[in-house]
Amino acid sequence: MSVKLGDEVKDTITDFKGTVNGRAEYLSGCVRVEVISRKLNSEGNRIFAWIDENHLKMVKPATKPKRAPTGGPCCDPPH
């Protein structure tokens, strides 16, 4: 299964749930996905994990990827 940015997914091994925020493909063929939970830790920060894509189960597909409008390394900064 190939997941897209913004999809809600669940790790079939740990039951960790969250939204797909990033994806990394390696020369070895391994695909890892960054998943960010809606829950906060005790310090008020989001909980995130890099999980093998083949361990993920779709919970809810994204309608379209949500990207921050502030620019960043992947986008041109606003003028």
C-alpha positions in Angstrom: 0.0 0.0 0.0 1.3 3.4 -0.9 0.2 6.2 1.4 0.0 9.9 0.6 0.7 13.0 2.6 -2.3 13.8 4.7 -3.6 10.3 4.9 -4.7 9.1 8.4 -3.0 5.7 9.1 -2.5 3.2 11.9 0.6 1.0 12.6 -0.5 -2.6 12.5 2.2 -3.6 15.1 1.9 -0.8 17.7 -1.5 0.7 17.0 0.1 4.1 16.7 -2.3 6.4 14.8 -1.7 9.7 13.1 -1.4 11.7 9.9 1.3 11.1 7.2 3.6 14.0 7.2 6.6 12.7 5.3 8.0 9.9 3.2 11.5 8.6 2.6 12.6 6.0 0.1 16.0 4.4 0.4 18.3 2.7 -2.1 17.8 -0.5 -0.2 14.1 -0.4 -1.2 12.9 0.4 2.3 10.1 3.0 2.4 9.6 4.8 5.8 6.7 7.2 6.6 6.7 9.9 9.2 3.4 9.7 11.1 2.3 12.5 13.5 -0.2 11.8 16.2 -3.0 14.2 17.2 -2.1 13.5 20.8 0.4 15.6 22.7 3.0 14.3 25.1 3.4 15.6 28.7 5.5 18.5 27.4 2.7 19.6 25.0 4.6 18.5 21.8 3.2 16.3 19.0 4.3 12.6 19.1 5.7 11.4 15.8 7.3 8.2 14.5 9.0 6.9 11.3 7.3 3.6 10.4 7.8 1.1 7.6 5.2 1.8 5.0 4.2 -1.9 4.8 3.2 -1.9 8.5 0.6 0.8 7.9 -3.2 0.4 7.5 -5.3 3.2 6.0 -7.8 4.8 8.4 -8.9 7.7 6.3 -7.5 8.9 2.9 -6.6 12.6 2.6 -8.6 14.7 0.2 -5.5 16.6 -0.6 -2.1 17.1 1.0 -2.0 19.8 3.6 1.1 22.0 3.4 2.2 24.9 5.5 1.8 28.2 3.6 4.9 29.6 5.2 7.4 28.1 2.7 10.3 26.0 3.8 12.9 23.8 2.2 10.5 22.4 -0.4 8.8 25.6 -1.4 9.6 29.0 -2.7 9.3 31.6 0.1 6.6 34.3 -0.2 7.7 37.5 -1.8 
